[in-house]
């Protein structure tokens, strides 16, 4: 029925609510990076002292994704997503109330748990509510909420921090998720595929082996049927999200460290996220036509080239002598970096959802995201280490290019890519 119906009614409501929820997930994910320079100044901290604050939020996200996202496969996408969004709101408010580094670390971990659970279940809900002919595009638009949230956060921080202080950014990040959780309670429908699967598995499974349900989600993901692609998906998610979170967490601080103004640094973050929006939409339409493998390999190659270009721009004395040319070049390449790196990451969620059946979808995407968050945790310390090497930002951007080379290798090895829409069968 889903494959044959038009996209309207309940499906539109699910699309709208999950997209808005992920917008403010993206806001809260990056909020700490936007306020980091102000926090460092107010509390007299070094850049290295910020790493635990950044990493604890990501540890919370990894914990939520690995341990709790599979609750959506057991109890339903709807209740799991609503509770996760409420946790994000409570955690963001508590971050705004923090008066010490220790308090901020604790509440960033709590916020991260909600963030780690919400995205896999939002993706599973959208995949299972939309017909195949528009699925890639709509899932990508939903996930575009994350970079849009980053864009909003960069602009909000630029306007609020100088006048109201860094605490105000977290209060904004609390109010809207709280309102969205209420709206989802009244307007969000449960996945029809989840309900059908729940009914089908309420009776004993057949002996044919096709319907056998493994007791452990991780056991299922690492079963012979899924092991190869599961491990490769984890590698791709880990390395690519490492690069994303180095930029989410350290870009404003890194650019400020080489003498650029905070305004330019925040505009670079905004345009990186804006490029991600364009990349997600371009990737979705391109995958519909050519499938995911050639499209994502191309994105990875161009991402590596973008970081090489950023290294040259920041190193070139001739460009630095002309502020207008330098700013245009920097902002343009940063936008292109966002298009390729974030576009690739958004597309990978659709690929991961395609790789697993309904019974494993939220858990499978959640484990991929959880492993990726471990890359994010590493990025909190790696970003500080790369900046400490000196030589401007050359080690910073070349390190990201090397990590994306591993991402490229994973894309070449992955077997279960999304086929072109014209050749694909309906997902079951």
C-alpha positions, 0 to 999 in steps of 0.5 A: 500500500505504501509503495502505491499511495501518494505522499500525503496525509500522515506521511507529510506530518511524519516528514514535517515533524521528523525534519523539524526535530532533526533541525534542532538536533543539529542545533544542539549538536553544534551549539557547544562549538559555537559558544566555545570561544566565549566559554574559553574566555569566560572560564579562562580555559585552554583549547585542550581543556575544551576537548572533554566537553566536546567529547562527552557530548559525543560519548553520550551520542554514541551511548544512546545510539549503541545501547538505546536506539534499538528500542525503536525496533522493540517498542516503536519509532514514535514513542522512542523519538518523542522521549529522545527529543524531550531528553535533548530539550532537558539536557540543553536547558541544563547546559545553559544553567551550567556554571563550571566545566564539570557541570557542562560535561555532565549535561552534554553527556545527557543531551548526547543520549537523546541526540544519539537515539533520535536520528536513527528512529527518525530515519527508520520512521521516514524510510518506512512511511515513504514510497520507494520513488521518493524515499531517497529525496525525502530521507535526505531532506529530513537529514538536511535538518542537521546542517540547517540546525547548524546554520541556524545555530551559527547565526543565533550564536553570532547574534546572541552571544555578544549581547546575552552570553553563551548560556542563551544559545542553549536556552534556545536549543531547549525551548524548541525541542520541547515544543516539538516533542509536544507536537509529535505526541499529538501529530506523529503516527507510528510506522505502518511497516513496524506495526505490520512486522510486530503483528507478523512476529507476535506468533512463533517464527517458521522453521524456514530460517527466513523469519528467524529472529536472533535474540541479540541485535548485534548478533543479527548485525554480525551474522554471516548475512550482514557481517561484511557490509555491517563492518564496512558501514561502521568504517565509513561512518566512523571515518567520515563522521570523524571529519564532520565532527572535527569541523563541527567542534573545532572549526571556529576555534581553529580559524580564530587561532590563525588570526581570523575574526570570530565573525568570519569563523562563524560564517565558515561554519554556516557555509559549511552547513549550507553546503551540506544542505545542497550536497544532501539534495544533490546526492539524493537526486544523483543516487536516484539516477545512478545509484549510490556507489558512483555518486558517493565515491565522487563526493569522497574524491572531491572532499579530499580535494577540498581539504587540500585546497583549504590548506593552500588557501590558508598557507598562501601569503599572496591570498592573505594579502588581499582580504577580499580574494582570501575571504571569497576563496575561503568561504567558497571552498568551505561551502564546497567542503560542506557539500561533499563531506556532509552530503556524503554523510547524509546519503550514508544514512539512506544506504545504511537503512537500505542495507537492513530489513525492518526488524533491524533497521533502527538498530542497524542505523543506530549501531552505525551511528554509534560507531561513528560517534566514537569517531566523533569522540576521537575527533574532540582530542584529534582536533586539539592535537592537530592544532597543537602541531603548529604550522598553521592549519596545514596538519589540521586539514591534511589530517582530515584529507587522510581520514577521508581517504579511508572513507573512500576505501570503504565506499569501494568495498561496500557491496549493498549500495543503493541501486538506481531507482529505475532498477530497484525493487521495493524495500521490505 
